Amino acid sequence: MGIKQAPTENGKKAARGLRKAAAAEERKVEAEKGSGLAKGADRVEERSRSSDGKSSGDKQRR
């Protein structure tokens, strides 16, 4: 649930905290990796290839 969709103030605080924690974790991983993480469609493709070496498009064609 996003910050704007949270019905209560406690929910909004929790959503903000989760977002901050995720951003901090992403920065940490990018620093360890030495480059930025792929975003959007590139991320889907990267994760697909890392799982079995095939692109997501190749998997859908079957």
C-alpha positions in Angstrom: 0.0 0.0 0.0 1.3 3.4 -0.9 1.6 6.4 1.4 -1.4 8.2 -0.2 -3.6 5.1 0.0 -3.0 4.4 3.7 -6.3 5.2 5.6 -4.7 6.1 8.9 -1.8 8.2 10.0 -0.1 5.1 11.5 -0.4 3.4 8.1 1.1 6.4 6.4 4.0 6.4 8.8 4.6 2.7 8.2 4.5 3.2 4.5 7.0 6.0 4.7 9.3 3.8 6.9 9.1 1.0 4.4 9.9 3.2 1.5 12.9 4.7 3.3 14.1 1.2 4.3 13.8 0.0 0.7 15.6 3.0 -0.7 18.4 2.5 1.9 18.7 -1.2 1.0 18.8 -0.4 -2.7 21.6 2.2 -2.2 23.6 -0.4 -0.1 23.2 -3.1 -2.8 24.1 -0.7 -5.6 27.3 0.4 -3.6 28.3 -3.3 -3.1 27.6 -4.1 -6.8 29.4 -1.0 -8.1 26.6 0.0 -10.4 23.0 0.9 -10.3 20.2 -1.7 -10.3 18.1 -2.0 -13.4 14.7 -0.4 -13.2 11.3 -1.2 -14.9 11.4 -3.5 -17.9 15.2 -3.9 -17.7 14.8 -5.2 -14.2 12.3 -7.8 -15.3 14.7 -8.9 -18.1 17.6 -9.0 -15.7 15.8 -11.1 -13.1 14.4 -13.4 -15.8 17.9 -14.1 -17.3 19.4 -14.7 -13.8 16.9 -17.4 -13.0 17.5 -19.7 -16.0 19.4 -17.8 -18.7 16.4 -17.2 -20.9 14.8 -13.9 -21.6 11.2 -13.3 -20.6 10.2 -12.9 -24.3 11.7 -16.4 -25.1 9.7 -17.9 -22.2 6.4 -16.4 -23.5 6.9 -17.6 -27.0 6.6 -21.2 -25.9 
